[in-house]
Amino acid sequence: MDDYFLEYEDRKPEPPLAYSATRELVWQFLATLALVVGSWYIWWRWTASLNTEAMWFAVPLVIAETCAFLGMFLFVFNLWKDDPIEIADAPATMGAIAPDHPEGDRPICVDIMFATYDEDPALVLLGIKDAQSITYPYPIDIRIHVLDDGRREAMRRVTEDAGANYISRPTNEGFKAGNLRHAMEHTSGDLLVICDADTRPFPTILENTLGYFKDPKMAWVQTPQWFYDLPEGEPLDRVLDRRFGQRGGAFGRLVQKVVGPVQLGRDPFVNDPKMFYDIIQRRRNWANASFCCGAGSIHRREAVMEAALRSFGKQVEKRAHATEERLTVSSKERNIAPDMMSAIRTEAAMSEILTPYRFHVSEDIYTSIVLHADRERGWKSKMHPIVESKMLSPQDLLTWTVQRYKYAGGSLDILVNDNPIFGRGLTFSQRVMYAATFYSYLAPVWNVIFLIAPIIYLFTGVSPVSAYSADFFWHLIPFLVTLELAMMAGTWGISGYAAKASYLSFFPLGLRAIGSVIKGQTISFKVTPKTRQSGNFLRIVWPQIFVVSATLIAAVWAVAALGLGTTSHSATGVVSNILWGLNNCLAMAGIISAALWTPDATKESAKS
């Protein structure tokens, strides 16, 4: 086993961001102001700024800006409201979480499930041991299961020697979702804790989360995923001192006095999920729209099974109706005999699979939508704010790419093939929240335009706006300033630049996912590797390298052309687009450096 992470065993997660009513009011005011100013800017762009002599350039750019502004509106809606952190007392008995249960006086039974395929048994064993250390203030029945889709004898021995239950199946149908379904058929816990092979639950995971289930409508609780092995990087002054001597180190210290601590090589793949869990997911609680993210989530078995039965019934009726239509068309009979319809429904039921978790690469968000859309039961979800487990992060760009492609492709596949935004069941707020998630994966389409627009101007001198005049900056700068202030207030306490840069540099992977879904290709389930892949991965980031190279060459060309005075470039246009292009290059630089990042090199440089 690659045990590099053992040196990080003593790391502790940061506490969740504290709720502040004052900060929330400031955020809401600035966000409203940014939306108003942004609407004014977008209206002006469409009505008064287009270069009518270059509509081939002007129109795509303004469409991209409009799409991005719509994404901003959805993001503001997502972040609009937070709730104070309140942890309910742990329930003592089954009756506290299911008032009508016939065995209300017995202890709650919890199944902790570790889904694995080819991960090292020694890694899974760490999770088993941590699960055995879980504490609870009342008697509780905790059952630990290892769900091995690799059917490995070594994994069986490790599991049984540790005193846990080993579960395997003859096929890998449905991948992780199928693995969980099979395990549910062989277990009976009232609640399920879903863990990946590398999940290490904390002792408090049940004590801090089961209180939510005292609401009989609470279907699942998601806890933040925390990667405890994220590289910490190296201080700027130390790097510069090693490369350029004492003067370099002094310059690095001076820079850090001005801008604060700078750690080079810290979290090179922007894996830190704090922005997602502590900001985006937590602020969906008010709309009952936080969705399941798999590992670290706790589920009510009743909710999962009931949703599965409802989905099963709908699919059976859909199959039966399709068969009925084919028979009426071929036989030209208006009605089919009752006994024939009964046989058709029976055949449909035999053909359909009852699965608690949909066989899908993004089974977690899919199941979330199914449960949220059940208006009759009114199932609820909760994003718990406190980290209750730790996991391993992708340690190389190839692994990161596999994971992010799976996220993007799976989400877009749900959007295109199941259309939950306009389906029945979800409330208006839930629809908007899920729309924000799906819409974010479409951003590469317009982000590409933002990346190539300054390159086009710098090479050709053709402007997408009528002029880079005072009127242009009078409309643009207030929007950018109010937007930045709003985002600072909305995400206060978390550094946002790395996430924004990653969002922009994600474009090749995002376009690939969009293309695959449009073509109808299946988004395959690939297990995210838990060991580091060797080598550099520049071949993966060649589009980002092209953007940087083209931007720098175009900038040199534009400056030379401006000096010669032989093109239509303007000084304000050249300066504006160079600054725009350099910002794009800075965003691309992060993922390019990640392609070259090696943990061993970082450690060696830190020691020297």
N, C-alpha and C positions, 0 to 999 in steps of 0.2 A: 504493500500500500504506500502511495506517495503521502508521507505524513508531514509535509511541510507546515500544515496548519496547526500542528501540536504546539508550536511556539506561541500561538495566539490564544491558547486556552484561557488565559487570565483576562482577556479583554472583556469589557462590560459594555452593553449597549447604552446609547444616550437615552435620557428620559424623553417622553413625548413632549412636543411643543405645548406649552401651557396655553390655556384658553384666555383670551383677553377681549372683553366686550368693547373696550375703547379702541383697540387695534382693529377689531372687526368693523366698527363704525367708520374708522379712517379708510379702511380698505374699500368699503361699500361706496363711500363718497368719491374716492379717487377712481374706482372702477366705473362708476356712473359718468364721471367727468370724462374719462378716457373714451367711453362708448359714444358720448355726445360729440366730442371733438373728432373722434374717428369717423362718425357718420358724416359730419361736415366735410372732412377731408375726402372721403370716398365719393360723396356727391360732387364735390368740386372736381375730382379727378375725371369723373364720367362726363361732366357737363362743360368744363372750361379749360382742361389742361392737355387733352389729347393732341398729339402731333398728327394732323390730318394728312400730312404728306408721307407718313410712315405708319399707316394703320396696322400693317402686318406685325409691327413691333409694339405699337402703343396699346392695341386692344388686348393681346395676350397678357401684357404686364398688368393692366388695370383689372382684368379678370382675376389674375393671380392675387392681386392686392385685395380684391373683394372677397375671394375665397378665404384668404388669411384672416380678414376682418370677421367673417362669419365664424371661423374657428376661435377667434378671440372672444366673441360673444358667448359661445358655448363654454369656453374655459371660465369666463366670468360667472356664468350660471353655476358651473360646477363648484367654484370656490366661494360662492356668495355667502354662505352661512356655515358657521361651526357650532358645535355644542360643547358645553362644559364637560370636563372629564369626570365621570361618575362610575365607580366600580361597585356593582351590587354585591351584597353578601352572598356567599356560596349557599346553595340549597342543601338541606340536610337529607332529604329523602326523595324518592321518586314522585311522591304526591306533590312536592313543591314545584316540579317542572311539568307535571301532567296531572292536574287536579282530579280528573275523572278516571285515573288509572286504577284498575282493580287491586293492584298490589302497591298502594300508595305509601305504605310504611317501610318498604324494603329500601336498601341502599341503591343509589344510582349505579348502573352498569355502563362502563365506558370501554369501547374498543379502540385501541391505538394501533393504527395500521401503517406499516412501513412498506411502501411499494418499491420494489427493486427489480432490476433486469440483469445487468451485467456489472454492477458496482462491486467493489471489493467487500467481501463479507466482514472484514475487520472494520470497515467504515460503518456498515450497518450496525455492527455490534456496539459501537459507541452510542448510537441512538437508543438501542435497546436498554443499555445500562442507565442512560439518562432518564428514560421513561420509567424505569424501575425506581427511580429516586423521586418521582412526583409525590408531592404531599397534598393532603386535603384535611380540612378541619373536622370532617365527619367520616364515619365508615363508608367506604366506596369500593366497588368491585371494578378493578382496572385489569383489563386483559390485553396483552401485547401480542400482536400478530405480525409476521413477516410475510409479505405477499410476493413470492419469488416467481416472476415470469421467465426466469432463466433456467428454472428446474435444475438447480445445481446441488449436488450432494454436499459440497463444502458449506453452502449457505444453510442447508438443513441442519448439519451438525452444529454449526455455530449458534443457530437459533435455539435448538433444543438444549444444547449445553448451557445456554444462558437462561433457560426456563421460560422461553417464549413459545408461541404457537406458530408452526410453519405451515403455510398454505401455498400450494401451487396448482396449476391446471394443465391440461394436455395441450392446449393451443394458446396463442397470444391474441386471439380475436378481440378487437376493440382496444388493444394496447392498454394504457393505464386505466381508462374507463372500464374496459372489460375485466381487468384485474380486480378493480374495486367491486364490480358487480359480483364476480365469482366469490370474493371474500365475504360479501354481505349474505350470500346464500349459506355460508358456513359459520356465521357468527350471529349474535343476538343482542348486542349491546344497545342500550337506549340512545346513546350518543356515540358518534364516531369522530376520532381525531385523525385527520389525514396527514401523513408525513411522507416526504421523499426519502430516498435512501440515505441522504446526508443530513436529514433534519435531526437536530439535537434539542428536544424539548426541555424547558426549564422546570424546576420543581413546582412553580406557581401556576403553570398553564391552566390547570383545572380550577384551582381555587379562585383565580382572577376572572375566569370567563364563564363558568357555569351559572353564575348569577343572572346572566342575561336570559337564560332559558326558563326563568321563573315566569316569564311572559310565554304563555302556551303557544303563541303564534311565532315565536322566534325559531326560524328554520336553521340558520347557521351563523356562526361568528367567525370572522376572519381576523387573525392576528398578524402584525407586521412581520415580514420576512427580513431577517437581519443577517448580512454576510459578515461574519466576524474575521474573515481572512483578507479583507481588502488591503492592498499595499498602502502603507502610510507615506511612501515617498521619502524624499530627502530635502532638507532645507536649501533654499536658493543660495545662500551664502556659502554653504559647504560645497555645493556643486561648482560654483564659480571659483572658489578658492582652489579646488583640486585642478581645475582646468586652466586657470589664468593666474594663479598665485594669490598673494596677499591683497593686491589691489582689487582683484576680482571678488574676493571674499568681502572686502570693505564695501564695494559697490552693492553686493547682494544684501548686506546688512542695512545699507542706506535705503534701498528699495523697500525692504520689509518694514522699515520704520514709517515709511510713507503709506504703503498700501496694506500693511499687515502681513502675517506669516504666509510664505509661499512655499509649498511643498511640491517639488518636481517629481513626477512619477506616481503621485498619489491617485489611487483609483483610476488607472489608465483607461478602463473600459466604461467608466461612468456607471458602475454597477450599483452604487449606493441607492437603495430604493426609498430613502426617507422622504423625498419629494412626493413620490407616488402614494405611500401609505399614510404619512403624517399630514399631508396637505390634500391631495386629490381624493383618496378613498375616504378619509375621515369626514370630509365635508360633503359626502354623499349620504351620510347617516340621516340628515334631516328629511331627505326625500325617500328614505328607505330604498336606496339604490346602490349601496356599496356591494360589489360583487365578489364572489369567491375566487381566490387565486391559488387554490390547491393546497400546497404544504402549509401547515400551521393553522388550518381551519378546523372548526368543530361543528358537526352536523347533527341535527335531530333525525334519527333513523325514520321516524314516522313521516316527516316532511319529505325526505328523499324518496321513500317508497311510494307515498301517495302521489307525488308528482310523476313518478315513473308509471304508475297505473293509469293516471289520467292521460299521459302522453301515449301510452300503449293503446288505450281505448280509441283515442283520436286517430292513430295510425291505422288501427284495424278498420275503423269506419271509412277512412280514406281509401284503403285498399278495396274494401267491399264495394264502395260506391263506384270506383273506377272499373271494377269487374262488371258491375251491374250495367254501367253505361255501354261497355263493349258488347255485352250480350244483347241488350235492347237494340243496339244499332245493327248487329249481325242478324238477329232473328226477326227484326222489325215488329217485335211485340212491345206494347206499352208497359206492361207489368210482368214481373217475374213471380212465379209461384212462391208462397211463403217457405215451403220446405227447401226450395232451391236457394232462396236468400239465406236461410239458416245454414245451408252447406257452404255458401260463399263466405259467410262471416266466420264460420269455423275454419275454413281454409286460410282466410286472412289472418286469423288469430294464430294459427300454427306457423305461418310464414313470418310473422312479426316477432321481434325480440323484445322481451321485457328487460329494460336496462335502467337501473337507478341513475347512472351517469351516462349520458349520451355518448355513443361511440364517435368521438370527434377529437381532433387534435387540441381544441380548446374546450374540453369537456367542462371545465370549471365555470367559465362565464356562460356557457350554454345552459348548464343546469341552473345557474343563478337567474337567467331570464325566464326559464320555465316556472320556477318557484315564485318569482316576483309577479308573473302574469296571472297567477291563480287568484283571481279576485274573490272567489267563493271562500277560500280558506284565509286569505289575507296574510300570507306568510311574510315574515320580516327577516331582515339581515342586520348585522351590526359589524362595523369596523372597530375592533378593540384597539385602543391607542398604545398599549404597552407591549413592548417586545417580549414574547414568551417562548422563543426558540431561536436557535442559530443554525445557519446553513453555510455551505461553501459557494463562493461566487465563481463565475466563469473566469478562468485564469489565462486565457489566450483569445485572440480575435476570432479564430475559427469557431471555438465553442460559443462565444458571444453571438456570432453570426447565426449559428444553428438555432439558438434560443430566440433571438429577436425575429428571425424569419418565421418561426413557428407561431410567435405571438401575433405578428402582423397578418400572416396568411390565414391563420385560424379565425381571427376576428373578422376579417373581410369576407371569409367564406360564409360565416354566419349571417353577415349583413346581406350578401347577395342571394344566398339560397334559402334563408329562412325569414328575412325581412321582419325582424322583431320590432323595429321602430313603428311600423304601421299595423302590426298585428294586434289582436285583441288582448286585453288584460292589463297591460301596463298603464300606470297613471301618466298624466302629462309630464310631471317632473321626472319620473323614471325614464320616459321616452327621451327626454332631452339629455339626461345623464348618459344613457347608453349611446345616444347619437354623438355626444362629445367624444366618447371612446372610439367609436367606429370612424368618425370624421377625422380624428387625429392620424389615422393610418392612411388617409388619402392625401395628406399634406405633401408627400414627395412630389406629387404632380405639379403643384404650384411652387414648391421650393426650388425645383430645377430652373424654373423661369427666373427666380430671384438670383440664382447663381450665375446664369449665363447673360442676364441683362446688362450688367456693367461691362462684361467682356465684349458684347456686341457694340456698345457705345464706344468703348476705348479703341476698338479696332477700326470702326467705320465712321465715327463721328455722327451717326444717325441717332437722334434723340427720341425716346418714347413720349416725351412731354413737349409741349409747344416751345418752352424755353426754361432754362435753369435760372429763373429770374427771382426777384425778391418776393413776388407773389407765390411762387412755388414753395420757397422756404417758409413763408408766412403760414402756409397751410400744413406743410410737412412737419416742421420742428415742434409745434405745440402738440401734435398727435403723438410723436415719438416720446416727448418728455412726459406727457400725462400717462402714456402707456407704461413707460418704465417705472414711474412712481407708483402706479397702481400695482404692478406686478411685484415690486419690492415690498409693498405693504401686504399684499395678499399672500406672499410666501415668506414673510418675515421670519428670520431664524434659520433659514436654509439657503445656501448659496445656489443661485439659479442659473448662472452663466453656463456651467458645464452641461446642464440638462438642455438648455437652449441650443448650445453648439452641437450636442449629440443629435438633437431633433433635426437640425439642418443637415448634418453630415450623413444621416441615415438614408438619404434619398436613393442610392442604388438598390439597397436591400428592399426598401419600400416599393420601388417601382417593380422589382422582380415579383414581390408578393402580389401586387395589384395585377400584373400581367398573368400570373399563374391562375388567379381566381377568375379573371375574365375569360381565359381559355378553357376554364372548366377542369383544370388539373387538380388532382387530389393533393391537399397539403399533408404530406406524410408526417407521421409521428416519429421523430428521432430523439432518442434518449440523450439529454445533455450530458456530455462527458464530465466526469468528476475528477479527472486527472489532467494535468497540463499537457497540451500538445506542443511539440518542439518545433523550432524553426521560426523564421519571420514570415509575415503574411502580406507582403506588399502587393501580391497579385490580387488580393481581395479588395484593396483600396485604390486600384488604378483610376477609377472615375474621380475620386477625391484628389488624387495627384494631378490628374488632367486639369481640374478646376483651378488648382493653385498655380500650375505652370502657365496655363492660358491667361489667367488674370495678371500674373506678373509680367509676362511678355506683352500683353495688351497695354499695361500701364506704361511700360517703357516706350512702346510705340506711340501712344497718345501724347506723352510728354514731348517726344521728338517731333511729332506732327504739329503740335501746338507751337513749338518753337519755330518751325519752318513756315507755319502759316499757310500751308497748302491744302488744308482740309477744313471741314465745317465744325471742328472741335471748338468749344468755348472754354475759357479758363475755369469758370464755375462748374461746367459740366465735367471737365477732366478731374478736378479736385474731388467733386462729389462722388463720382464713380470710382475713383481710386480708393477713397475711404470706404465706400460700400464694398468694393472688391476685397480690400484688405481684411475687412470684418469677416467676409466669407472665407478667406484663406485661414484666418485664425480659427474659425469653426472647423475647417477641414484638418487643421494641423493636429488636433487632438486625436482623431481616429488614425491618422497616418503614423503618428508616434506610437499609438497603441499597437500597430502592426509590427513595429520593431521592438516592442517592449519585451524584455526577458527578466524574470524574477531573479535569476542567478546573477545577472550582470548588475542589477540594482543592489543586491546584497554585497557583492564584491566591492562595488564602488563605495558603499556605505562603510565598509570595514577599512578601506585604504585611507 
